[in-house]
Amino acid sequence: MARGEGKGESVAKLANQIAAIKYTLFSFNIVAWIIGAGLFAFSIYIRAEPGIDEWIRLLDIYEYYIGVYILIGAGALVMIFSFLGCCSALMEHSTALYAFIGTQVFLFLATIAGSAIILAYSTTDSSVQPLIRQTMLRFISTSEHPHSSAALKLIQESIGCCGADGPNDYMVMRQPLPTECRDTVTGNAFFHGCVNELTWFLEDKSVWAAVMAMILAAIHTANTVLGIVLVQALKREEEAMYRR
């Protein structure tokens, strides 16, 4: 009799553990859905903002959008799979949980890749700076052409910068310093070059997206571990019930 009671207590304890894991996993998926929705919306905003799109087009740095597209896709998938994860956890279905674990591994890789690429093409000393510098110097060297002149005017007026790395770029290339390179109040040339100013502008946007993506990556890691633990606990519960 005591032996049967011991088995009953063991099964009840295991059931409580399963419930705790299940609702923890459910809570994590709710948080992931909220952050995923935020990442999706913010990434769409970055892609749709007219100012950013125009500068990306003029400077020919479309590589920046690769990370943005990955994060848009990851954000959408997080919302879908987080809902399915809630369902699979509450249903205690092993096959559905295995599928959920697979999606979490995929989303972990996607969020890491997206944040790595967007930061690689938007931060100081990143791959984007040589690309911006090359394009800006080309515009300065051909500033007598209408297209180059218009591009320089748009970038330098909008950002408040001058040249690639500063006003000296015009002197080195023996080109006249345009009026948009000067402060309208003091008349002094802008100190900072457009390479740094544009990078700082992109970095300010990208860091927020990358932070959300990294938080999601951490949640996906936790979900993967919890999913595996829950599957194993369900197996032990099934075996215990069978032995009874």
C-alpha positions in Angstrom: 0.0 0.0 0.0 2.8 2.4 1.0 4.5 1.5 -2.3 1.4 2.5 -4.3 1.1 5.7 -2.3 4.8 6.4 -3.1 4.2 6.0 -6.8 1.1 8.2 -6.6 3.1 10.9 -5.0 5.9 10.6 -7.6 3.4 10.9 -10.4 1.7 13.9 -8.7 5.1 15.6 -8.2 6.0 15.0 -11.9 2.6 16.4 -13.0 3.3 19.6 -10.9 6.8 19.9 -12.6 5.2 19.5 -16.0 2.6 22.2 -15.2 5.4 24.6 -14.1 7.5 24.0 -17.2 4.4 24.2 -19.4 3.2 27.6 -18.1 6.8 29.0 -18.0 7.1 28.1 -21.7 3.7 29.6 -22.4 4.8 32.9 -20.7 8.0 33.0 -22.7 6.1 32.6 -25.9 3.8 35.5 -25.0 6.9 37.7 -24.3 8.4 36.5 -27.6 5.3 37.3 -29.5 5.3 40.9 -28.2 9.0 41.5 -28.9 8.6 39.8 -32.3 5.7 42.1 -33.2 7.9 45.1 -32.1 10.8 43.8 -34.2 8.6 43.3 -37.2 7.1 46.7 -37.0 10.4 48.5 -36.4 12.1 46.7 -39.2 9.3 47.6 -41.6 9.7 51.2 -40.4 13.4 51.2 -41.2 12.7 49.7 -44.6 9.9 52.1 -45.4 11.4 55.4 -44.1 11.8 57.6 -47.2 15.0 59.3 -45.9 16.9 56.1 -45.3 15.7 54.6 -48.6 16.9 57.6 -50.6 20.4 57.6 -48.9 20.7 53.8 -49.4 19.9 54.2 -53.1 22.2 57.2 -53.6 25.1 55.6 -51.8 24.5 52.1 -53.3 24.7 50.3 -49.9 21.8 47.9 -50.4 23.7 45.3 -48.3 22.2 47.1 -45.3 18.8 45.9 -46.3 19.8 42.2 -46.2 19.8 42.3 -42.4 16.6 44.3 -42.3 14.8 41.8 -44.6 16.0 38.9 -42.4 14.7 40.7 -39.3 11.3 41.4 -40.9 11.0 37.7 -41.8 12.2 36.6 -38.4 9.7 39.0 -36.6 6.8 37.6 -38.7 7.8 34.0 -38.0 8.3 34.7 -34.3 4.7 35.9 -34.0 3.4 32.7 -35.9 5.6 30.2 -34.1 5.1 31.8 -30.6 1.3 31.2 -31.0 1.9 27.6 -32.1 4.3 27.2 -29.3 1.7 28.2 -26.8 -0.7 25.7 -28.3 1.8 22.8 -28.3 2.8 23.5 -24.7 -0.8 23.6 -23.4 -1.7 20.5 -25.5 1.3 18.5 -24.1 1.8 17.0 -27.6 5.3 15.5 -28.0 5.3 15.7 -31.8 4.1 19.3 -31.8 6.8 20.1 -29.2 9.5 18.6 -31.3 8.4 20.8 -34.2 8.4 23.8 -31.9 11.9 23.0 -30.8 13.0 22.9 -34.4 11.4 26.3 -35.1 13.2 27.8 -32.1 16.6 26.6 -33.3 15.8 28.1 -36.7 14.6 31.4 -35.3 17.7 31.6 -33.0 19.9 31.4 -36.1 17.7 33.9 -38.1 17.8 36.5 -35.3 21.5 36.2 -34.8 22.2 36.3 -38.5 19.9 39.3 -39.0 21.3 41.3 -36.2 24.9 40.5 -37.2 24.4 41.6 -40.8 22.5 44.8 -39.9 25.2 45.8 -37.5 28.0 44.9 -39.9 26.6 47.4 -42.4 25.6 50.2 -40.0 28.1 50.7 -37.2 31.3 52.6 -36.8 34.3 50.8 -38.3 31.9 48.4 -40.0 31.8 47.2 -43.6 29.5 50.1 -44.6 32.0 52.9 -44.0 34.4 52.1 -46.9 31.4 51.8 -49.2 30.0 55.2 -48.2 33.5 56.8 -48.4 34.1 55.4 -51.9 30.7 56.7 -53.2 31.1 60.1 -51.5 34.6 60.6 -53.0 33.3 59.6 -56.4 30.5 62.3 -56.1 33.1 64.9 -55.0 35.4 64.1 -57.9 32.6 64.5 -60.4 30.7 67.3 -58.6 30.4 69.3 -61.8 27.9 66.7 -63.0 24.2 67.4 -62.1 23.6 63.9 -60.6 26.7 64.1 -58.3 26.0 67.6 -57.4 22.3 66.9 -56.5 23.3 63.8 -54.5 25.9 65.7 -52.5 23.5 68.5 -51.8 20.8 66.1 -50.6 23.1 64.2 -48.3 25.1 67.1 -46.9 22.1 69.4 -46.3 20.0 66.6 -44.7 22.7 65.2 -42.4 24.7 68.4 -41.8 28.1 67.0 -42.9 30.8 67.8 -45.5 32.7 65.5 -47.8 33.5 61.9 -47.0 35.7 62.5 -44.0 35.5 66.3 -43.8 35.9 69.5 -45.9 39.5 68.7 -46.7 38.2 66.1 -49.3 37.2 69.0 -51.6 40.5 70.7 -51.2 42.5 67.5 -52.0 40.4 66.9 -55.1 40.6 70.7 -56.0 36.8 71.1 -56.0 35.0 74.2 -54.7 33.4 73.8 -51.3 29.6 73.9 -51.9 27.3 76.1 -49.8 25.6 73.1 -48.2 28.9 72.3 -46.6 28.6 75.4 -44.4 26.5 76.2 -41.4 23.8 78.7 -42.5 24.2 80.7 -39.2 28.0 80.8 -38.7 29.2 80.2 -42.3 31.8 77.7 -41.0 32.2 74.4 -42.8 30.8 71.4 -41.1 33.5 69.6 -39.1 32.3 66.0 -39.5 32.4 64.1 -42.7 29.3 62.3 -44.1 30.8 58.8 -43.6 30.7 59.2 -39.8 27.4 61.1 -39.8 25.6 58.6 -42.0 27.0 55.7 -40.0 25.8 57.3 -36.7 22.4 57.8 -38.2 22.1 54.2 -39.4 23.6 52.9 -36.2 21.0 54.7 -34.1 18.2 52.8 -35.9 20.0 49.4 -36.2 21.0 49.1 -32.6 17.4 49.0 -31.5 16.5 46.3 -34.0 19.6 44.3 -33.1 18.8 44.5 -29.3 15.3 43.2 -29.9 16.7 40.4 -32.1 19.3 39.4 -29.4 16.6 39.3 -26.7 14.6 37.1 -29.0 17.6 34.8 -29.5 18.0 34.4 -25.8 14.2 33.6 -25.4 14.5 31.0 -28.3 17.5 29.4 -26.5 15.4 29.2 -23.3 12.4 27.9 -25.2 14.5 25.2 -26.8 15.8 24.0 -23.4 12.3 24.1 -21.8 10.8 22.3 -24.8 13.3 19.5 -24.5 12.8 19.2 -20.7 9.0 19.2 -21.2 9.2 16.4 -23.8 11.4 14.3 -21.4 9.1 15.0 -18.5 6.0 13.9 -20.6 7.8 10.7 -21.5 8.6 10.0 -17.8 4.9 10.7 -16.9 3.7 8.4 -19.6 6.0 5.6 -18.4 5.0 6.1 -14.8 1.3 6.0 -15.7 1.9 2.8 -17.7 3.7 1.1 -14.8 0.8 1.9 -12.5 
